[in-house]
Amino acid sequence: MSTALQHLIELLDLEPLEVNIFRGVSPKEDRQRVFGGQVAGQALVAASRTVSEGHVHSLHAYFLRSGDPKVPILYQVDRIRDGRSFTARRVVAIQHGQAIFHLSASFHRQEEGLDHQAAMPEVPAPESLPTFRERLEPYREQLGDWVDRERAIDIRICDPIDVHPSRWRNPQGYVWMRAEGRLPDDPMLHACVVTYASDMTLLDSTVRPHGLVWAPDRKLMMASLDHAMWFHRPFRADEWLLYAQVSPSAAHARGFATGSIFSRDGRLVVSVAQEGLVRKLE
């Protein structure tokens, strides 16, 4: 397990303070605001710590305010419902006395039922693609030490490395991802790691049609507004997952994107939808 992945697991291991109240911290990195995937992952951990049976099957979240990476985040869980098949939880993340994030999550006891899915797209194998560091190397002058930073999630972008990101004009993109090391077998941890990772690249699809991915002077403000996920089938976050992403629309300073996450053997395991602020600064 990489050091970065170990730090991510520690990040997701919240401190219980009182019944239904947990505390999380942010990594010691040079960030202006807390990464949205971190808050979503930690909130899902808080919700799951109050559930005795069932697996998470959906979550719906709103990013209300920018998180302060210098102070802890309190997660307050409301036990909305404990049913025989479904359990519902509401989580509010609090900093400086104000709500910065809201999550609703539902857990379901496993049942047998109908089964069908969309087909997985055909894309290059992850082993044939450059690492994230190799892809960023041409931009070292602009990105500095960020290129060499160890990452908890191994990301392989399917676009050809010899095509500049400003020419990625298709609103659809494909990314392979997996945890950088072997995780414990806890399915809830795998769900939380994928929740964390699902916020890393999805909004990029909203600026692809405009040639603004990784543009050094793109002069954009981008931030997640809301995020939803549906967990369909079991998976491991430490095995390759294909994240197929598309942006059907961008308008009024908001970009909308959806994602389908497939296991290596072609099973559709998670669906994602997100809207984000995409505001021009010039």
C-alpha positions in Angstrom: 0.0 0.0 0.0 1.3 3.4 -0.9 1.9 6.1 1.7 -0.7 8.2 0.0 -3.3 5.5 0.2 -2.6 4.8 3.8 -3.1 8.5 4.5 -6.5 8.3 2.6 -7.6 5.4 4.8 -6.6 7.4 7.9 -8.5 10.3 6.5 -11.7 8.2 6.2 -11.3 6.8 9.7 -13.3 9.4 11.6 -13.0 10.1 15.3 -16.3 9.4 17.2 -17.0 12.3 19.6 -20.5 11.5 20.8 -23.5 9.4 19.7 -24.1 10.4 16.0 -21.2 12.9 16.0 -17.8 12.4 14.3 -14.8 14.5 13.5 -12.7 14.4 10.4 -9.5 16.2 9.4 -8.0 17.3 6.1 -4.6 16.3 4.7 -1.7 18.7 5.3 -1.6 20.0 1.7 -1.5 23.4 0.2 -5.2 23.7 -0.7 -7.4 26.8 -0.6 -10.5 24.6 0.1 -11.3 21.1 1.1 -11.5 18.6 -1.8 -15.2 17.8 -2.3 -14.6 14.0 -2.6 -13.0 14.0 0.8 -16.1 15.6 2.5 -18.4 13.2 0.6 -16.3 10.2 1.5 -16.0 11.2 5.2 -19.8 11.9 5.4 -20.5 8.5 4.0 -18.3 6.9 6.6 -20.1 8.9 9.3 -23.5 7.6 8.0 -22.3 4.0 7.8 -21.0 4.0 11.3 -24.6 4.3 12.5 -26.0 1.5 10.3 -25.9 -2.1 11.5 -27.2 -3.9 8.4 -27.3 -3.3 4.7 -25.1 -1.8 2.1 -25.1 1.7 0.7 -27.1 1.8 -2.6 -27.4 5.6 -3.1 -26.3 9.0 -1.9 -27.3 12.5 -2.7 -25.2 15.5 -1.6 -25.0 19.2 -1.7 -21.8 21.3 -1.3 -23.0 24.4 0.5 -19.8 26.3 1.4 -16.1 25.9 0.8 -14.4 23.8 3.4 -11.5 25.2 5.4 -8.6 22.6 5.2 -7.0 24.1 8.3 -9.6 23.0 10.8 -11.5 19.8 11.6 -14.9 19.0 10.2 -17.7 17.8 12.4 -20.2 15.3 11.0 -23.6 15.1 12.6 -25.7 12.1 11.7 -29.5 12.1 11.8 -31.0 8.6 11.9 -34.0 9.3 9.6 -35.3 5.7 9.3 -34.4 2.1 10.3 -36.6 -0.2 8.2 -36.6 -3.9 7.6 -35.2 -3.4 4.0 -34.0 0.1 3.9 -32.1 2.4 6.3 -31.8 6.2 5.7 -29.3 8.6 7.1 -28.8 12.4 6.8 -25.4 13.9 7.5 -24.5 17.5 7.9 -20.8 18.6 7.8 -20.1 21.6 10.0 -17.2 24.1 10.2 -17.0 27.4 12.1 -20.6 26.8 13.2 -22.0 26.6 9.7 -23.1 23.7 7.5 -20.7 23.3 4.6 -22.1 20.0 3.2 -25.3 17.9 3.3 -25.6 14.2 2.5 -28.5 11.9 2.3 -27.6 8.2 2.1 -29.7 5.0 1.8 -28.7 1.5 2.8 -30.4 -1.7 1.5 -30.3 -5.3 2.7 -29.3 -7.4 -0.3 -32.1 -8.9 -2.3 -32.4 -10.9 -5.5 -34.2 -9.3 -8.4 -34.1 -8.3 -12.1 -30.7 -7.8 -13.6 -29.6 -5.9 -16.7 -27.1 -3.1 -17.6 -25.6 -1.0 -20.3 -22.5 -2.4 -22.0 -19.0 -1.2 -21.1 -17.4 1.0 -23.8 -14.3 -0.4 -25.6 -11.2 1.5 -24.5 -7.5 0.8 -24.2 -6.3 -1.4 -21.4 -5.1 0.6 -18.3 -1.6 -1.0 -18.6 -1.2 0.4 -22.0 -1.8 4.0 -20.9 0.6 6.5 -19.3 0.5 7.1 -15.6 -0.9 10.4 -14.4 2.7 11.7 -13.6 3.8 10.8 -17.1 0.9 12.6 -18.6 1.6 15.7 -16.5 5.3 15.8 -17.3 4.9 18.3 -20.2 3.2 20.7 -17.8 5.9 20.6 -15.1 6.8 24.2 -15.5 3.3 25.4 -14.8 2.4 22.7 -12.2 5.7 22.5 -10.3 6.0 20.0 -7.5 2.4 18.9 -7.9 3.5 16.7 -10.8 5.6 14.5 -8.4 3.1 14.3 -5.6 2.3 10.8 -4.5 -1.4 10.0 -5.1 -3.8 7.6 -3.4 -5.7 6.9 -6.6 -3.9 5.6 -9.7 -5.6 7.4 -12.7 -5.0 6.5 -16.4 -6.7 8.8 -18.9 -7.7 7.1 -22.2 -7.1 10.1 -24.4 -3.9 9.8 -26.6 -0.9 11.4 -24.8 0.2 13.1 -28.0 -3.0 15.1 -28.3 -2.9 18.3 -26.3 -5.8 18.6 -23.8 -7.0 21.8 -25.6 -8.0 19.5 -28.5 -10.1 17.2 -26.3 -13.3 18.6 -27.7 -15.5 15.6 -27.2 -17.7 16.0 -24.1 -17.2 12.3 -23.4 -14.1 11.0 -21.7 -12.8 7.7 -20.2 -10.6 7.2 -17.2 -9.3 4.0 -15.5 -8.8 4.4 -11.8 -8.0 2.2 -8.8 -6.6 2.6 -5.3 -2.8 2.7 -5.2 -2.4 -0.5 -3.2 -4.4 -3.4 -1.7 -7.3 -2.4 0.6 -8.9 -4.3 3.4 -11.9 -6.4 2.4 -14.5 -4.1 4.0 -17.0 -3.3 1.2 -18.0 0.0 2.9 -14.4 1.2 2.7 -14.3 0.4 -1.0 -17.5 2.4 -1.5 -16.1 5.4 0.4 -12.8 5.3 -1.6 -14.8 5.3 -4.9 -17.0 8.1 -3.5 -13.7 10.1 -2.9 -12.4 9.3 -6.3 -15.6 10.0 -8.2 -15.2 13.7 -7.7 -11.7 13.9 -9.1 -12.2 14.0 -12.9 -16.0 14.3 -13.5 -16.3 18.0 -13.9 -13.5 18.0 -16.5 -16.0 16.7 -19.0 -18.0 19.9 -18.7 -15.0 22.0 -20.1 -13.8 19.5 -22.7 -16.0 20.9 -25.5 -14.4 24.3 -24.9 -10.8 23.1 -25.0 -10.2 24.2 -21.4 -8.9 20.9 -19.8 -5.6 21.7 -18.1 -5.3 25.0 -20.0 -2.7 27.0 -18.0 -4.6 30.3 -18.4 -8.1 29.0 -18.6 -9.3 31.5 -16.0 -12.1 29.4 -14.7 -13.5 28.8 -11.2 -14.7 25.2 -10.9 -16.4 23.8 -7.8 -18.8 20.9 -7.1 -22.4 22.0 -6.3 -24.1 18.6 -5.9 -23.2 15.0 -6.3 -25.3 11.8 -6.5 -24.2 8.1 -6.7 -26.0 4.8 -7.1 -24.2 1.6 -6.2 -25.5 -1.3 -8.3 -23.1 -4.2 -7.8 -20.2 -5.2 -5.6 -16.7 -4.1 -6.6 -13.2 -3.5 -5.3 -11.7 0.0 -5.4 -8.2 -1.5 -5.5 -9.0 -3.2 -8.9 -9.2 -1.3 -12.2 -12.5 0.5 -12.7 -13.4 2.3 -15.9 -15.1 5.7 -15.3 -17.0 6.7 -18.5 -17.9 10.4 -18.2 -20.0 12.7 -20.4 -21.4 16.2 -20.1 -24.8 16.6 -21.7 -25.0 20.3 -20.9 -23.3 23.5 -19.6 -25.2 26.7 -19.2 -25.6 29.7 -16.8 -22.2 29.0 -15.2 -23.2 25.5 -14.3 -21.9 22.3 -15.9 -23.6 19.0 -15.7 -22.0 15.6 -16.0 -22.8 11.9 -15.6 -20.5 9.0 -15.1 -20.8 5.2 -15.3 -18.2 3.1 -13.4 -17.5 -0.4 -14.7 -15.4 -3.2 -13.3 -12.6 -4.7 -15.4 -14.9 -7.6 -16.4 -17.6 -5.3 -17.7 -20.1 -5.0 -14.8 -21.7 -1.6 -14.3 -21.1 -1.1 -10.6 -21.8 2.6 -9.9 -23.6 5.5 -11.6 -22.8 9.1 -10.9 -24.3 12.5 -11.6 -22.9 15.9 -10.7 -23.4 19.6 -11.3 -20.7 22.0 -10.7 -20.0 25.7 -10.9 -18.0 26.6 -14.0 -17.5 30.4 -13.9 -15.4 32.4 -16.2 -13.1 34.8 -14.4 -12.4 37.2 -17.2 
